[in-house]
Amino acid sequence: MNQNALIASIEINQPRELVWKIWNEPEHIMKWNAPSDEWINKKIENNLKIGGGFLYAMARKDGTENFDFSGTYTEIIEHERIAYTLDDGRKSLITFTGNNPVTLTEIFEPVADLDFAMQQAFCQSGLNQLKAYAESAF
């Protein structure tokens, strides 16, 4: 991972096993994985195994923007860490530490030609949605 990696982190008041489940199971991902209420998930696929892939197809509700977030898993230590390579070659690492609360940290290589602060805010807003879902739905 390069020195200019983006880092976003959040503390979630739930057991680690539950946070892991919410992070990885498509029926849960569908409910939280959006930066704001203006976005929806059109399709979620997740094959959580080394060499397996994932696809999160997101779109603005008004139809003005959409994008796919997809990659391949390179490391999985259950309830502790997930590493993957995005389809464009960028790397990412997710760590889960502590237990009730859990600190979830996402470290990833930013897109070179997009505003760094915008990417940081986009990632953090997704984690904020995760926290809200995890702490209110269970």
VMD Tcl script that builds the backbone (N, CA, C; Angstrom):
set m [mol new atoms 414]
animate dup $m
set s [atomselect $m all]
$s set {name element resname resid chain x y z} {
  {N N MET 1 A 0.851 -1.169 0.000}
  {CA C MET 1 A 0.000 0.000 0.000}
  {C C MET 1 A 0.902 1.239 0.000}
  {N N ASN 2 A 0.524 2.236 -0.780}
  {CA C ASN 2 A 1.385 3.415 -0.874}
  {C C ASN 2 A 1.192 4.364 0.306}
  {N N GLN 3 A 2.111 5.324 0.410}
  {CA C GLN 3 A 2.103 6.268 1.540}
  {C C GLN 3 A 0.884 7.178 1.541}
  {N N ASN 4 A 0.274 7.382 0.389}
  {CA C ASN 4 A -0.866 8.289 0.283}
  {C C ASN 4 A -2.197 7.585 0.488}
  {N N ALA 5 A -2.174 6.470 1.176}
  {CA C ALA 5 A -3.401 5.693 1.378}
  {C C ALA 5 A -4.430 6.497 2.166}
  {N N LEU 6 A -5.679 6.278 1.821}
  {CA C LEU 6 A -6.792 6.833 2.579}
  {C C LEU 6 A -7.069 5.923 3.762}
  {N N ILE 7 A -7.382 6.513 4.888}
  {CA C ILE 7 A -7.710 5.737 6.083}
  {C C ILE 7 A -9.013 6.283 6.651}
  {N N ALA 8 A -9.962 5.385 6.825}
  {CA C ALA 8 A -11.231 5.741 7.458}
  {C C ALA 8 A -11.479 4.719 8.556}
  {N N SER 9 A -12.010 5.178 9.668}
  {CA C SER 9 A -12.203 4.285 10.805}
  {C C SER 9 A -13.472 4.675 11.548}
  {N N ILE 10 A -14.078 3.680 12.188}
  {CA C ILE 10 A -15.285 3.948 12.963}
  {C C ILE 10 A -15.393 2.935 14.092}
  {N N GLU 11 A -15.987 3.356 15.182}
  {CA C GLU 11 A -16.223 2.471 16.321}
  {C C GLU 11 A -17.704 2.096 16.332}
  {N N ILE 12 A -17.962 0.787 16.395}
  {CA C ILE 12 A -19.330 0.276 16.329}
  {C C ILE 12 A -19.636 -0.488 17.610}
  {N N ASN 13 A -20.698 -0.117 18.265}
  {CA C ASN 13 A -21.088 -0.733 19.538}
  {C C ASN 13 A -21.892 -2.009 19.311}
  {N N GLN 14 A -21.189 -3.021 18.853}
  {CA C GLN 14 A -21.756 -4.352 18.627}
  {C C GLN 14 A -20.613 -5.363 18.732}
  {N N PRO 15 A -20.928 -6.647 18.922}
  {CA C PRO 15 A -19.890 -7.681 18.942}
  {C C PRO 15 A -19.211 -7.810 17.569}
  {N N ARG 16 A -17.944 -8.187 17.602}
  {CA C ARG 16 A -17.162 -8.284 16.375}
  {C C ARG 16 A -17.782 -9.260 15.371}
  {N N GLU 17 A -18.290 -10.402 15.839}
  {CA C GLU 17 A -18.877 -11.386 14.927}
  {C C GLU 17 A -20.054 -10.791 14.158}
  {N N LEU 18 A -20.855 -9.959 14.827}
  {CA C LEU 18 A -21.988 -9.324 14.160}
  {C C LEU 18 A -21.510 -8.287 13.147}
  {N N VAL 19 A -20.527 -7.479 13.511}
  {CA C VAL 19 A -20.000 -6.472 12.586}
  {C C VAL 19 A -19.421 -7.160 11.350}
  {N N TRP 20 A -18.703 -8.260 11.547}
  {CA C TRP 20 A -18.150 -9.036 10.428}
  {C C TRP 20 A -19.281 -9.489 9.498}
  {N N LYS 21 A -20.332 -10.018 10.072}
  {CA C LYS 21 A -21.485 -10.507 9.304}
  {C C LYS 21 A -22.125 -9.369 8.505}
  {N N ILE 22 A -22.343 -8.240 9.153}
  {CA C ILE 22 A -22.964 -7.092 8.491}
  {C C ILE 22 A -22.084 -6.572 7.357}
  {N N TRP 23 A -20.771 -6.601 7.553}
  {CA C TRP 23 A -19.829 -6.138 6.530}
  {C C TRP 23 A -19.834 -7.061 5.307}
  {N N ASN 24 A -20.059 -8.356 5.499}
  {CA C ASN 24 A -19.831 -9.340 4.440}
  {C C ASN 24 A -21.060 -9.969 3.796}
  {N N GLU 25 A -22.199 -9.975 4.444}
  {CA C GLU 25 A -23.359 -10.671 3.886}
  {C C GLU 25 A -24.191 -9.726 3.010}
  {N N PRO 26 A -24.429 -10.130 1.741}
  {CA C PRO 26 A -25.122 -9.246 0.794}
  {C C PRO 26 A -26.437 -8.669 1.299}
  {N N GLU 27 A -27.230 -9.456 2.043}
  {CA C GLU 27 A -28.516 -8.919 2.511}
  {C C GLU 27 A -28.319 -7.769 3.497}
  {N N HIS 28 A -27.196 -7.744 4.193}
  {CA C HIS 28 A -26.887 -6.617 5.078}
  {C C HIS 28 A -26.195 -5.490 4.307}
  {N N ILE 29 A -25.249 -5.844 3.447}
  {CA C ILE 29 A -24.534 -4.833 2.656}
  {C C ILE 29 A -25.535 -3.956 1.908}
  {N N MET 30 A -26.569 -4.571 1.365}
  {CA C MET 30 A -27.597 -3.860 0.604}
  {C C MET 30 A -28.247 -2.751 1.437}
  {N N LYS 31 A -28.297 -2.930 2.744}
  {CA C LYS 31 A -29.004 -1.985 3.616}
  {C C LYS 31 A -28.146 -0.824 4.114}
  {N N TRP 32 A -26.813 -0.954 4.061}
  {CA C TRP 32 A -25.995 0.128 4.606}
  {C C TRP 32 A -24.977 0.697 3.622}
  {N N ASN 33 A -24.603 -0.029 2.591}
  {CA C ASN 33 A -23.463 0.364 1.760}
  {C C ASN 33 A -23.822 1.449 0.748}
  {N N ALA 34 A -23.955 2.653 1.231}
  {CA C ALA 34 A -24.183 3.822 0.391}
  {C C ALA 34 A -23.694 5.033 1.171}
  {N N PRO 35 A -23.133 6.016 0.481}
  {CA C PRO 35 A -22.604 7.177 1.196}
  {C C PRO 35 A -23.678 8.082 1.780}
  {N N SER 36 A -24.892 8.013 1.219}
  {CA C SER 36 A -25.982 8.848 1.730}
  {C C SER 36 A -27.310 8.261 1.255}
  {N N ASP 37 A -28.391 8.876 1.695}
  {CA C ASP 37 A -29.722 8.435 1.288}
  {C C ASP 37 A -30.015 8.728 -0.180}
  {N N GLU 38 A -29.133 9.471 -0.845}
  {CA C GLU 38 A -29.310 9.772 -2.265}
  {C C GLU 38 A -28.866 8.617 -3.157}
  {N N TRP 39 A -28.215 7.612 -2.568}
  {CA C TRP 39 A -27.675 6.478 -3.327}
  {C C TRP 39 A -28.408 5.198 -2.971}
  {N N ILE 40 A -28.455 4.263 -3.928}
  {CA C ILE 40 A -29.009 2.929 -3.697}
  {C C ILE 40 A -28.034 1.883 -4.236}
  {N N ASN 41 A -28.165 0.688 -3.730}
  {CA C ASN 41 A -27.416 -0.446 -4.257}
  {C C ASN 41 A -28.313 -1.169 -5.246}
  {N N LYS 42 A -27.857 -1.276 -6.474}
  {CA C LYS 42 A -28.643 -1.969 -7.494}
  {C C LYS 42 A -28.346 -3.462 -7.499}
  {N N LYS 43 A -27.122 -3.824 -7.107}
  {CA C LYS 43 A -26.730 -5.235 -7.104}
  {C C LYS 43 A -25.565 -5.414 -6.140}
  {N N ILE 44 A -25.634 -6.454 -5.313}
  {CA C ILE 44 A -24.552 -6.790 -4.388}
  {C C ILE 44 A -24.223 -8.269 -4.564}
  {N N GLU 45 A -22.960 -8.558 -4.829}
  {CA C GLU 45 A -22.464 -9.936 -4.874}
  {C C GLU 45 A -21.229 -9.996 -3.996}
  {N N ASN 46 A -21.074 -11.080 -3.242}
  {CA C ASN 46 A -19.890 -11.213 -2.394}
  {C C ASN 46 A -19.547 -12.685 -2.213}
  {N N ASN 47 A -18.409 -13.092 -2.752}
  {CA C ASN 47 A -17.902 -14.455 -2.629}
  {C C ASN 47 A -16.674 -14.387 -1.725}
  {N N LEU 48 A -16.909 -14.395 -0.419}
  {CA C LEU 48 A -15.866 -14.145 0.576}
  {C C LEU 48 A -14.958 -15.365 0.750}
  {N N LYS 49 A -13.977 -15.463 -0.129}
  {CA C LYS 49 A -12.918 -16.467 -0.031}
  {C C LYS 49 A -11.733 -15.930 -0.815}
  {N N ILE 50 A -10.540 -16.391 -0.482}
  {CA C ILE 50 A -9.362 -15.935 -1.208}
  {C C ILE 50 A -9.517 -16.334 -2.670}
  {N N GLY 51 A -9.365 -15.365 -3.549}
  {CA C GLY 51 A -9.591 -15.566 -4.972}
  {C C GLY 51 A -11.026 -15.306 -5.388}
  {N N GLY 52 A -11.924 -15.181 -4.412}
  {CA C GLY 52 A -13.322 -14.857 -4.697}
  {C C GLY 52 A -13.466 -13.369 -4.964}
  {N N GLY 53 A -14.578 -13.002 -5.533}
  {CA C GLY 53 A -14.768 -11.606 -5.881}
  {C C GLY 53 A -15.996 -10.992 -5.246}
  {N N PHE 54 A -16.102 -9.685 -5.416}
  {CA C PHE 54 A -17.269 -8.946 -4.940}
  {C C PHE 54 A -17.635 -7.894 -5.971}
  {N N LEU 55 A -18.887 -7.510 -5.972}
  {CA C LEU 55 A -19.394 -6.455 -6.831}
  {C C LEU 55 A -20.461 -5.699 -6.065}
  {N N TYR 56 A -20.273 -4.388 -5.956}
  {CA C TYR 56 A -21.284 -3.502 -5.398}
  {C C TYR 56 A -21.631 -2.522 -6.519}
  {N N ALA 57 A -22.828 -2.642 -7.082}
  {CA C ALA 57 A -23.284 -1.741 -8.138}
  {C C ALA 57 A -24.175 -0.686 -7.495}
  {N N MET 58 A -23.714 0.559 -7.485}
  {CA C MET 58 A -24.423 1.651 -6.823}
  {C C MET 58 A -24.872 2.694 -7.839}
  {N N ALA 59 A -25.946 3.390 -7.499}
  {CA C ALA 59 A -26.460 4.443 -8.366}
  {C C ALA 59 A -27.136 5.516 -7.523}
  {N N ARG 60 A -27.096 6.738 -8.043}
  {CA C ARG 60 A -27.886 7.804 -7.421}
  {C C ARG 60 A -29.360 7.517 -7.699}
  {N N LYS 61 A -30.198 7.815 -6.736}
  {CA C LYS 61 A -31.635 7.576 -6.905}
  {C C LYS 61 A -32.208 8.349 -8.089}
  {N N ASP 62 A -31.625 9.526 -8.384}
  {CA C ASP 62 A -32.132 10.330 -9.500}
  {C C ASP 62 A -31.583 9.875 -10.852}
  {N N GLY 63 A -30.714 8.855 -10.851}
  {CA C GLY 63 A -30.189 8.297 -12.090}
  {C C GLY 63 A -29.045 9.057 -12.727}
  {N N THR 64 A -28.541 10.103 -12.074}
  {CA C THR 64 A -27.494 10.923 -12.686}
  {C C THR 64 A -26.096 10.317 -12.620}
  {N N GLU 65 A -25.863 9.391 -11.701}
  {CA C GLU 65 A -24.551 8.756 -11.567}
  {C C GLU 65 A -24.725 7.306 -11.174}
  {N N ASN 66 A -23.770 6.479 -11.597}
  {CA C ASN 66 A -23.710 5.104 -11.119}
  {C C ASN 66 A -22.283 4.606 -11.269}
  {N N PHE 67 A -21.939 3.608 -10.476}
  {CA C PHE 67 A -20.623 3.002 -10.607}
  {C C PHE 67 A -20.618 1.623 -9.972}
  {N N ASP 68 A -19.656 0.822 -10.417}
  {CA C ASP 68 A -19.433 -0.504 -9.849}
  {C C ASP 68 A -18.158 -0.469 -9.029}
  {N N PHE 69 A -18.200 -1.074 -7.873}
  {CA C PHE 69 A -17.046 -1.225 -6.992}
  {C C PHE 69 A -16.814 -2.726 -6.911}
  {N N SER 70 A -15.700 -3.201 -7.480}
  {CA C SER 70 A -15.500 -4.648 -7.553}
  {C C SER 70 A -14.027 -4.997 -7.437}
  {N N GLY 71 A -13.784 -6.222 -6.963}
  {CA C GLY 71 A -12.415 -6.671 -6.796}
  {C C GLY 71 A -12.347 -8.132 -6.410}
  {N N THR 72 A -11.121 -8.542 -6.025}
  {CA C THR 72 A -10.831 -9.935 -5.692}
  {C C THR 72 A -10.140 -9.998 -4.340}
  {N N TYR 73 A -10.590 -10.911 -3.494}
  {CA C TYR 73 A -10.013 -11.073 -2.161}
  {C C TYR 73 A -8.634 -11.729 -2.229}
  {N N THR 74 A -7.684 -11.156 -1.487}
  {CA C THR 74 A -6.313 -11.681 -1.451}
  {C C THR 74 A -5.921 -12.226 -0.081}
  {N N GLU 75 A -6.636 -11.819 0.961}
  {CA C GLU 75 A -6.368 -12.318 2.315}
  {C C GLU 75 A -7.643 -12.201 3.138}
  {N N ILE 76 A -7.940 -13.246 3.891}
  {CA C ILE 76 A -9.091 -13.222 4.792}
  {C C ILE 76 A -8.695 -13.935 6.074}
  {N N ILE 77 A -8.760 -13.225 7.182}
  {CA C ILE 77 A -8.616 -13.828 8.506}
  {C C ILE 77 A -9.931 -13.522 9.210}
  {N N GLU 78 A -10.742 -14.554 9.374}
  {CA C GLU 78 A -12.104 -14.367 9.856}
  {C C GLU 78 A -12.158 -13.544 11.138}
  {N N HIS 79 A -13.050 -12.553 11.119}
  {CA C HIS 79 A -13.305 -11.638 12.236}
  {C C HIS 79 A -12.128 -10.707 12.538}
  {N N GLU 80 A -11.069 -10.701 11.696}
  {CA C GLU 80 A -9.904 -9.848 11.949}
  {C C GLU 80 A -9.529 -8.931 10.792}
  {N N ARG 81 A -9.420 -9.484 9.583}
  {CA C ARG 81 A -8.955 -8.651 8.470}
  {C C ARG 81 A -9.355 -9.227 7.126}
  {N N ILE 82 A -9.497 -8.319 6.174}
  {CA C ILE 82 A -9.808 -8.655 4.791}
  {C C ILE 82 A -8.937 -7.760 3.918}
  {N N ALA 83 A -8.229 -8.368 2.970}
  {CA C ALA 83 A -7.468 -7.596 1.988}
  {C C ALA 83 A -7.993 -7.956 0.605}
  {N N TYR 84 A -8.005 -6.971 -0.267}
  {CA C TYR 84 A -8.449 -7.236 -1.634}
  {C C TYR 84 A -7.760 -6.293 -2.602}
  {N N THR 85 A -7.816 -6.683 -3.868}
  {CA C THR 85 A -7.336 -5.848 -4.958}
  {C C THR 85 A -8.539 -5.483 -5.810}
  {N N LEU 86 A -8.722 -4.192 -6.015}
  {CA C LEU 86 A -9.818 -3.734 -6.860}
  {C C LEU 86 A -9.520 -4.064 -8.318}
  {N N ASP 87 A -10.541 -4.066 -9.145}
  {CA C ASP 87 A -10.363 -4.399 -10.557}
  {C C ASP 87 A -9.400 -3.451 -11.264}
  {N N ASP 88 A -9.234 -2.235 -10.753}
  {CA C ASP 88 A -8.285 -1.297 -11.359}
  {C C ASP 88 A -6.872 -1.433 -10.784}
  {N N GLY 89 A -6.649 -2.427 -9.900}
  {CA C GLY 89 A -5.314 -2.699 -9.367}
  {C C GLY 89 A -5.014 -2.075 -8.018}
  {N N ARG 90 A -5.869 -1.182 -7.538}
  {CA C ARG 90 A -5.626 -0.577 -6.231}
  {C C ARG 90 A -5.861 -1.605 -5.128}
  {N N LYS 91 A -5.153 -1.442 -4.022}
  {CA C LYS 91 A -5.220 -2.374 -2.891}
  {C C LYS 91 A -6.015 -1.758 -1.740}
  {N N SER 92 A -6.603 -2.645 -0.930}
  {CA C SER 92 A -7.355 -2.199 0.240}
  {C C SER 92 A -7.227 -3.220 1.358}
  {N N LEU 93 A -7.286 -2.729 2.588}
  {CA C LEU 93 A -7.230 -3.576 3.774}
  {C C LEU 93 A -8.301 -3.103 4.752}
  {N N ILE 94 A -9.069 -4.051 5.273}
  {CA C ILE 94 A -10.089 -3.774 6.281}
  {C C ILE 94 A -9.691 -4.536 7.534}
  {N N THR 95 A -9.664 -3.859 8.694}
  {CA C THR 95 A -9.358 -4.549 9.949}
  {C C THR 95 A -10.503 -4.365 10.937}
  {N N PHE 96 A -10.684 -5.390 11.761}
  {CA C PHE 96 A -11.706 -5.412 12.805}
  {C C PHE 96 A -10.970 -5.653 14.119}
  {N N THR 97 A -10.983 -4.685 15.034}
  {CA C THR 97 A -10.292 -4.843 16.316}
  {C C THR 97 A -11.253 -4.522 17.453}
  {N N GLY 98 A -10.958 -5.095 18.608}
  {CA C GLY 98 A -11.817 -4.881 19.766}
  {C C GLY 98 A -13.081 -5.711 19.655}
  {N N ASN 99 A -13.893 -5.610 20.684}
  {CA C ASN 99 A -15.154 -6.345 20.698}
  {C C ASN 99 A -16.150 -5.597 21.566}
  {N N ASN 100 A -17.126 -5.013 20.917}
  {CA C ASN 100 A -18.229 -4.313 21.566}
  {C C ASN 100 A -17.752 -3.219 22.523}
  {N N PRO 101 A -17.098 -2.195 22.004}
  {CA C PRO 101 A -17.141 -1.778 20.616}
  {C C PRO 101 A -16.040 -2.410 19.746}
  {N N VAL 102 A -16.336 -2.425 18.446}
  {CA C VAL 102 A -15.394 -2.871 17.422}
  {C C VAL 102 A -14.897 -1.636 16.691}
  {N N THR 103 A -13.602 -1.568 16.461}
  {CA C THR 103 A -13.062 -0.527 15.597}
  {C C THR 103 A -12.831 -1.142 14.229}
  {N N LEU 104 A -13.533 -0.635 13.238}
  {CA C LEU 104 A -13.367 -1.076 11.864}
  {C C LEU 104 A -12.565 -0.001 11.151}
  {N N THR 105 A -11.443 -0.402 10.554}
  {CA C THR 105 A -10.575 0.536 9.849}
  {C C THR 105 A -10.423 0.086 8.409}
  {N N GLU 106 A -10.586 1.025 7.500}
  {CA C GLU 106 A -10.448 0.762 6.069}
  {C C GLU 106 A -9.273 1.589 5.552}
  {N N ILE 107 A -8.311 0.915 4.948}
  {CA C ILE 107 A -7.131 1.569 4.375}
  {C C ILE 107 A -7.118 1.211 2.896}
  {N N PHE 108 A -7.082 2.215 2.036}
  {CA C PHE 108 A -7.075 1.886 0.611}
  {C C PHE 108 A -6.348 2.943 -0.201}
  {N N GLU 109 A -5.901 2.511 -1.363}
  {CA C GLU 109 A -5.217 3.409 -2.285}
  {C C GLU 109 A -6.262 4.247 -3.018}
  {N N PRO 110 A -6.097 5.563 -3.024}
  {CA C PRO 110 A -7.079 6.421 -3.683}
  {C C PRO 110 A -6.935 6.384 -5.206}
  {N N VAL 111 A -7.979 6.819 -5.886}
  {CA C VAL 111 A -7.921 7.021 -7.330}
  {C C VAL 111 A -7.060 8.257 -7.559}
  {N N ALA 112 A -6.052 8.142 -8.396}
  {CA C ALA 112 A -5.062 9.212 -8.569}
  {C C ALA 112 A -5.669 10.520 -9.061}
  {N N ASP 113 A -6.641 10.467 -9.966}
  {CA C ASP 113 A -7.145 11.703 -10.569}
  {C C ASP 113 A -8.462 12.204 -9.961}
  {N N LEU 114 A -8.797 11.704 -8.778}
  {CA C LEU 114 A -9.967 12.212 -8.058}
  {C C LEU 114 A -9.521 12.914 -6.779}
  {N N ASP 115 A -10.277 13.895 -6.362}
  {CA C ASP 115 A -9.957 14.664 -5.165}
  {C C ASP 115 A -9.839 13.746 -3.940}
  {N N PHE 116 A -8.693 13.837 -3.262}
  {CA C PHE 116 A -8.398 12.985 -2.106}
  {C C PHE 116 A -9.431 13.188 -0.997}
  {N N ALA 117 A -9.730 14.435 -0.669}
  {CA C ALA 117 A -10.675 14.734 0.418}
  {C C ALA 117 A -12.072 14.209 0.094}
  {N N MET 118 A -12.476 14.298 -1.179}
  {CA C MET 118 A -13.785 13.786 -1.575}
  {C C MET 118 A -13.841 12.262 -1.390}
  {N N GLN 119 A -12.759 11.570 -1.774}
  {CA C GLN 119 A -12.711 10.115 -1.610}
  {C C GLN 119 A -12.734 9.733 -0.130}
  {N N GLN 120 A -12.008 10.494 0.686}
  {CA C GLN 120 A -11.986 10.245 2.130}
  {C C GLN 120 A -13.385 10.406 2.720}
  {N N ALA 121 A -14.059 11.474 2.338}
  {CA C ALA 121 A -15.406 11.740 2.850}
  {C C ALA 121 A -16.395 10.672 2.380}
  {N N PHE 122 A -16.268 10.224 1.141}
  {CA C PHE 122 A -17.141 9.187 0.589}
  {C C PHE 122 A -16.988 7.897 1.384}
  {N N CYS 123 A -15.744 7.516 1.655}
  {CA C CYS 123 A -15.473 6.295 2.417}
  {C C CYS 123 A -16.000 6.418 3.846}
  {N N GLN 124 A -15.718 7.542 4.492}
  {CA C GLN 124 A -16.161 7.725 5.876}
  {C C GLN 124 A -17.681 7.741 5.971}
  {N N SER 125 A -18.341 8.324 4.992}
  {CA C SER 125 A -19.805 8.352 5.035}
  {C C SER 125 A -20.381 6.942 4.913}
  {N N GLY 126 A -19.736 6.075 4.136}
  {CA C GLY 126 A -20.166 4.676 4.070}
  {C C GLY 126 A -20.029 3.985 5.410}
  {N N LEU 127 A -18.920 4.250 6.103}
  {CA C LEU 127 A -18.731 3.661 7.432}
  {C C LEU 127 A -19.747 4.212 8.427}
  {N N ASN 128 A -20.090 5.485 8.283}
  {CA C ASN 128 A -21.122 6.063 9.154}
  {C C ASN 128 A -22.466 5.361 8.941}
  {N N GLN 129 A -22.775 5.038 7.680}
  {CA C GLN 129 A -24.017 4.310 7.376}
  {C C GLN 129 A -23.973 2.908 7.981}
  {N N LEU 130 A -22.801 2.261 7.905}
  {CA C LEU 130 A -22.625 0.936 8.512}
  {C C LEU 130 A -22.906 0.996 10.009}
  {N N LYS 131 A -22.319 1.972 10.678}
  {CA C LYS 131 A -22.513 2.122 12.123}
  {C C LYS 131 A -23.992 2.324 12.454}
  {N N ALA 132 A -24.640 3.216 11.726}
  {CA C ALA 132 A -26.055 3.495 11.987}
  {C C ALA 132 A -26.896 2.231 11.825}
  {N N TYR 133 A -26.642 1.479 10.777}
  {CA C TYR 133 A -27.391 0.238 10.551}
  {C C TYR 133 A -27.091 -0.779 11.648}
  {N N ALA 134 A -25.817 -0.987 11.941}
  {CA C ALA 134 A -25.416 -2.005 12.926}
  {C C ALA 134 A -25.964 -1.704 14.314}
  {N N GLU 135 A -26.015 -0.438 14.673}
  {CA C GLU 135 A -26.436 -0.081 16.028}
  {C C GLU 135 A -27.948 0.100 16.163}
  {N N SER 136 A -28.664 0.179 15.047}
  {CA C SER 136 A -30.116 0.366 15.152}
  {C C SER 136 A -30.916 -0.871 14.737}
  {N N ALA 137 A -30.360 -1.718 13.904}
  {CA C ALA 137 A -31.124 -2.856 13.369}
  {C C ALA 137 A -31.011 -4.112 14.223}
  {N N PHE 138 A -30.115 -4.096 15.221}
  {CA C PHE 138 A -29.885 -5.313 16.012}
  {C C PHE 138 A -29.975 -5.036 17.500}
}
mol reanalyze $m
mol bondsrecalc $m
mol representation Tube
mol addrep $m
